[in-house]
Amino acid sequence: MTIKMKQSTPPGPLVVRYGLFDPHLYKLQHDPIGFAREIFSEYGSYTYVRFAMNRIYFINRPELIREILTTKMKSFRRLPKQMNALRKIEGDGLVVSEGAIWKRHRPVVQGIFHHNHFAHHGEVITQITQKRLERWQPNVTFDLCEEMNQLALLITAKLVFDIDLEKEAEQLRVAVHQFRDAMQAEVTNPFYWFEFGKRRRQRQAINEINELLWKLIRAHKADAVPKSDMLGMIITAARNLPADVPFTDDEIRDEVSTLFVAGHDTTSAALAWFWYCLASNPDVEKKVIQEIDEKLEGRLPTYADLPKLKYLELVVKESMRMYPAASFLFGRQAIEPVELGEFTLPKNAWVIMSPYIVHHDPSVYPEPEKFDPERFTAERIGEIPPYAYLPFGGGSRVCIGNSMAMMEIILLGAIVLQKYRIEFDPSQTSIELEVEVVLRPKGGLKMKAVPR
Ligand code: HEM
């Protein structure tokens, strides 16, 4: 009789002790989705890789993700390597902070997303989208990713700071993009220190963004009556806090910077994928257009119309399943040994969870490559296990802007579709996935707005 020894680590491809030049490490850095897919299909949803000193657990089983994000969340912190890079721009904002600071900040920021404010947020989205559409040229090929990025940036700038960034938009968009690019390299490239050009551009980007943020905060604070934008709401909330726990200007800066960075890039990627999915599924597109025409009868949509645009909502949800903008959640690090499923994670272990992998697991979503919005109907939603749909993460650190992002995609989608269908340019024959913090189609998407 053979006695099976209990393994101390989950299965995995390799142990690379001194592996800075290892091809697997290269793949993880340059094609993280490809790497995660490979180890998932070979070793399953709970796997282990060791790179030099780092013990990395890829955990893509919904019930274990639930434990990490809820019942055992106190045993983890967000990965310091990623957070140190983000801290340069977001300071101690919600994404980066932990413990007491996070607990104090979250309710202050949460107030912005109270449903009472959604009608106003919706108006901003509608107004900016409509204005931007005036510039669109029918039947002319354009980069849809770039356009969604600019549009989402304009909307976020208006919502957060009540400014029409048309002039500064390009400068700011480039600054955030350069920061993201450098951050990706900083987190994944062990030789980042030698990337002098990237590091210089990152410093410049941070300076530019900071300069603009402080200018806006000073102007807002000088107003006798605080504005109704998100920065104004945070200033008001801060003034109403008890004097013995003041919310400082630095804390206000950190939170608006976080909202700005976290809000626009993810939403723009989600929008790009929404259009990609719609253009790839003409039958679905037809049904969406029919719903919009019937329910809106040519009127511009408002927040109050959201419950009527049910099918559109299903389509947005399914596009975020197929292509979650946050294809990986932020990494976590165990701050103590943690029992998780059949293994014990040692102190300092890294945990990588990928909504992309979970959303494409055939044991969770039958026919995962099929675009099937009906998965999210009331009749079928029960088939999706808890913590298996994670475009916005989960637990108490779930995305604070999730409902806003959903509203933005639905309203913007409806407004565009009242005028145009978005078609692929014939040269856009295939796509490749790229993770530059968020998941995007590599090289953009060449598409055309065709009048209906
Ligand atoms: C489609 C668009 C969006 C996607 C896919 C998205 C995704 C996510 C995800 C996955 C997380 C959790 C990360 C983790 O636990 O590791 C998160 C957190 C966060 N998101 Fe979003 N997000 C979107 C839009 C927004 C918007 C519009 C805002 C604000 C204007 C925002 C602000 C935040 C903040 C502040 C956090 C940190 C929350 C905390 O830790 O307390 N996001 N987001």
Residues whose N, C-alpha, C, O or C-beta is under 5 A from the ligand:
A	BS01	HEM	L94 V95 L259 A262 G263 T266 T267 A270 A325 A326 L329 F330 L390 P391 F392 G393 S396 R397 V398 C399 I400 G401 M404 A405
